[in-house]
Amino acid sequence: MNFILRGSVCYSKSPTELVTLEKGYVVCKDNVCEGVYTEIPEAYKAYPVKDCGERIIIPGMADLHTHAPQYTFRGLGMDKELLDWLNAYTFPEEAKYEDEGYARQAYQKFASDLKQTTTTRACIFGTIHPHSTEILMEQLEATGLITYVGKVNMDQNAPDYLCESSAAESVIATEKWINTVQSKFKNTKPMITPRFVPSCSGELLEKLHDVQEKYQLPVQSHLSENMGEIQLVQELFPQSSCYADVYHQYGLIDKECKTVMAHCVYCSEEEMKLLKENQVYVAHCPESNANLASGIAPIRKYMEHHIPIGLGSDVAAGSKLSIFYAMQDAIVMSKMRWRLVDNSLAPLTFEEAFYLATKGGGSFFGKVGSFEPGYEFDAVILDDKNLETLLQLSIKERAERMMYLADDRNIVGKYVAGKEV
Amino acid sequence: MNFILRGSVCYSKSPTELVTLEKGYVVCKDNVCEGVYTEIPEAYKAYPVKDCGERIIIPGMADLHTHAPQYTFRGLGMDKELLDWLNAYTFPEEAKYEDEGYARQAYQKFASDLKQTTTTRACIFGTIHPHSTEILMEQLEATGLITYVGKVNMDQNAPDYLCESSAAESVIATEKWINTVQSKFKNTKPMITPRFVPSCSGELLEKLHDVQEKYQLPVQSHLSENMGEIQLVQELFPQSSCYADVYHQYGLIDKECKTVMAHCVYCSEEEMKLLKENQVYVAHCPESNANLASGIAPIRKYMEHHIPIGLGSDVAAGSKLSIFYAMQDAIVMSKMRWRLVDNSLAPLTFEEAFYLATKGGGSFFGKVGSFEPGYEFDAVILDDKNLETLLQLSIKERAERMMYLADDRNIVGKYVAGKEV
């Protein structure tokens, strides 16, 4: 598609460079951004222009970590820490997705609500059930969003009703699922998804690495979220030097492999080194880490180490799908960490949070999350007229207010890779 | 007014007793709640019944601390700590309220947005300007909410453009304002409002105590919010043993005086003793304390000390007027404090947050914030059908989800002291 959006443009070049332009023209040619201009360049004069008036045009946001089956109990059951929370609320709910009818109804609400957010790209956990996960992918495909989806693997330390019978069985089901879905959808792709180290045997992790290599798929999992979890990993894999080392030993953190790890609240120096060397993405999920009293990840330290980072909603340990909220929480929690834990790490700025939400997380999907030339054309149009104020605000200030105050009513248009959705 | 609301009833008796009733009848007689019943008692059979169906009926909430003139810049300027934030953003904005036209426009938006929340009672700061504060009171009166409003007093350590010329001048203006407004409005009453200790001379505090005694008005101010602020108070009043002691010495924390103090992030044992002995209310403003990187107040400790507590939105250091958000933040910040600072203080529960938002803060206004017999009839009707889920939820679970997920669309009815607003 070739077209131009005109409006109040706002995008990131880097964590410290937020570019804004009043009455800017964002040019889309063959679904790719050709850049932002104050006047339409000669080459694009024939393109149709959609005038967004005073509305704000931002790049689409990336949600690097969320759990679709948990959407049914969002906003509930926040009174436990991770391992107890999984057993009390999460595993019983995820077990219901063995029923494809349940899955279809639940995932339809999830997908349609996700569509109403600023998110254009996402990494999403399903459950261990291949057919239900395929249904989730069908629903997501219908939204027009571009996503990676994982059938979850778990062969130990899970309740019987949600535990695959063996590593072999888990991998057979996973391969079968991959073969079914990998060419079935245009925008919805499979992802290798060991739940987390405690629920995966060494054999399973090893075999999943083989599958990853065979199909060249990206990987998502959880890392160093909670202190009890970290201790459990050490007990289960006593030969490992740290939590990340387990994934590394089994080839799931590796230069040959595109991996995103949720949380990373307590990464050691060694883990940071592994993340950096292998360019593993951190999916920072600040609301989730607060709700489950896990702690606050030292995001600035990871940024200083040049570890790639994006944001995650992590429903249902996070209550909301909105990445605006994740931005807000990332900032506020970085302030609390600065105040209460370590004042050598300055709080995150709005510019940094905006970067993490767009280009930071978007880069997991390629050239995504900016309006620089060559980026896939993901855009969101925001209308803030219901938030009127007597102040004359800059585009940056208006965008900052959206982070604190916007809801689905403020999102009035959305494009994914050049297509309006 | 005599009437009955029928629906899914939810209210607090105490921090640990949340009462819920399906298809309950909440009876209002002469604007006072007569209790909640499973069937309509004989004495009320003639009352009209409003059937709210599956909707949730909760008591109105109290916002014990917010700044109306700051509403114009909500969601902006969160990059500084308290004293710098006041100088950079707050004082310049408050100075604009010398212009009554500006005040009228700005306050109209504030009042109409406050009406759209669950708040039925509030303690509200204006500015130093008496006429503009009167305009704020007019706008609030029109909403039907019941509020206390303060013309702010500041005679030192404020920029020239926002500093009253002397204690005497400040008090003359305040008395004149009180005489004008105290019988002008039914639901909107004046409150003594020294901004905070740093901006008030000892002479001003002394004179404000005289005014308080003369007119028997309640008092609102700020206490121990930020470490730089606390140090400044110690420098300004070296003879005081603690920040609260300054208010105490000048009679503004006193058994004879109904006082609410915002924040109390860093109260010492001595301050807690003063608060308890004089039954001073703490207005806990968790979002504000996080946004300005002030810290996290030890609310459970205050509860254990039997200090009365309610919640405050504290716009514009808080970005949102919603007390649902204040509840959410109170819980989440108590988890972070438990995790990062002091694991002897358990995180707040949903029941406790609901209590603080309703009966806890409501009690500042009398018998307000519950559906127990004898309470003034403040009620809010919540519709959660847009948050549909496949799960069968209890009323408590539905109310908990509202705390995380509700916005103004979910608030479909509101009564203040028996009157629909």
Contacts between the chains, C-beta under 8 A, distances in Angstrom:
chain1	res1	chain2	res2	distance
A	71	B	389	8.0
A	72	B	389	4.9
A	72	B	390	5.4
A	72	B	391	5.5
A	73	B	389	7.2
A	73	B	391	6.2
A	74	B	389	7.9
A	74	B	401	7.4
A	74	B	404	7.3
A	74	B	405	7.1
A	75	B	387	7.8
A	75	B	400	6.4
A	75	B	401	3.9
A	75	B	403	7.3
A	75	B	404	3.6
A	75	B	405	5.0
A	76	B	393	7.6
A	76	B	397	5.5
A	76	B	400	6.0
A	76	B	401	6.1
A	78	B	331	7.2
A	78	B	350	7.9
A	79	B	347	8.0
A	79	B	349	6.7
A	79	B	350	7.6
A	93	B	391	8.0
A	102	B	390	6.6
A	105	B	390	5.9
A	106	B	390	5.5
A	109	B	388	6.9
A	109	B	389	7.5
A	287	B	332	7.8
A	290	B	332	4.6
A	290	B	335	6.1
A	290	B	336	5.9
A	291	B	332	6.3
A	291	B	335	7.2
A	293	B	335	4.1
A	293	B	336	7.4
A	293	B	338	6.3
A	293	B	339	4.9
A	293	B	347	6.5
A	294	B	339	7.5
A	295	B	339	5.5
A	295	B	340	6.9
A	296	B	336	7.0
A	296	B	340	7.3
A	319	B	404	3.9
A	319	B	405	6.4
A	320	B	404	7.1
A	320	B	405	7.0
A	331	B	78	7.3
A	332	B	287	7.8
A	332	B	290	4.6
A	332	B	291	6.4
A	333	B	336	7.5
A	335	B	290	6.1
A	335	B	291	7.3
A	335	B	293	4.1
A	336	B	290	5.9
A	336	B	293	7.4
A	336	B	296	7.0
A	336	B	333	7.5
A	336	B	336	5.6
A	336	B	340	7.4
A	337	B	340	7.8
A	338	B	293	6.3
A	339	B	293	4.9
A	339	B	294	7.5
A	339	B	295	5.5
A	340	B	295	6.9
A	340	B	296	7.3
A	340	B	336	7.4
A	340	B	337	7.8
A	340	B	340	4.8
A	340	B	341	5.7
A	341	B	340	5.7
A	347	B	79	8.0
A	347	B	293	6.5
A	349	B	79	6.7
A	350	B	78	7.9
A	350	B	79	7.6
A	387	B	75	7.8
A	388	B	109	6.9
A	389	B	72	4.9
A	389	B	73	7.2
A	389	B	74	7.9
A	389	B	109	7.5
A	390	B	72	5.4
A	390	B	102	6.6
A	390	B	105	6.0
A	390	B	106	5.5
A	391	B	72	5.5
A	391	B	73	6.2
A	391	B	93	8.0
A	393	B	76	7.6
A	397	B	76	5.5
A	400	B	75	6.5
A	400	B	76	6.0
A	401	B	74	7.4
A	401	B	75	3.9
A	401	B	76	6.1
A	403	B	75	7.3
A	404	B	74	7.3
A	404	B	75	3.6
A	404	B	319	3.9
A	404	B	320	7.1
A	405	B	74	7.1
A	405	B	75	5.0
A	405	B	319	6.4
A	405	B	320	7.0
A	407	B	407	5.7
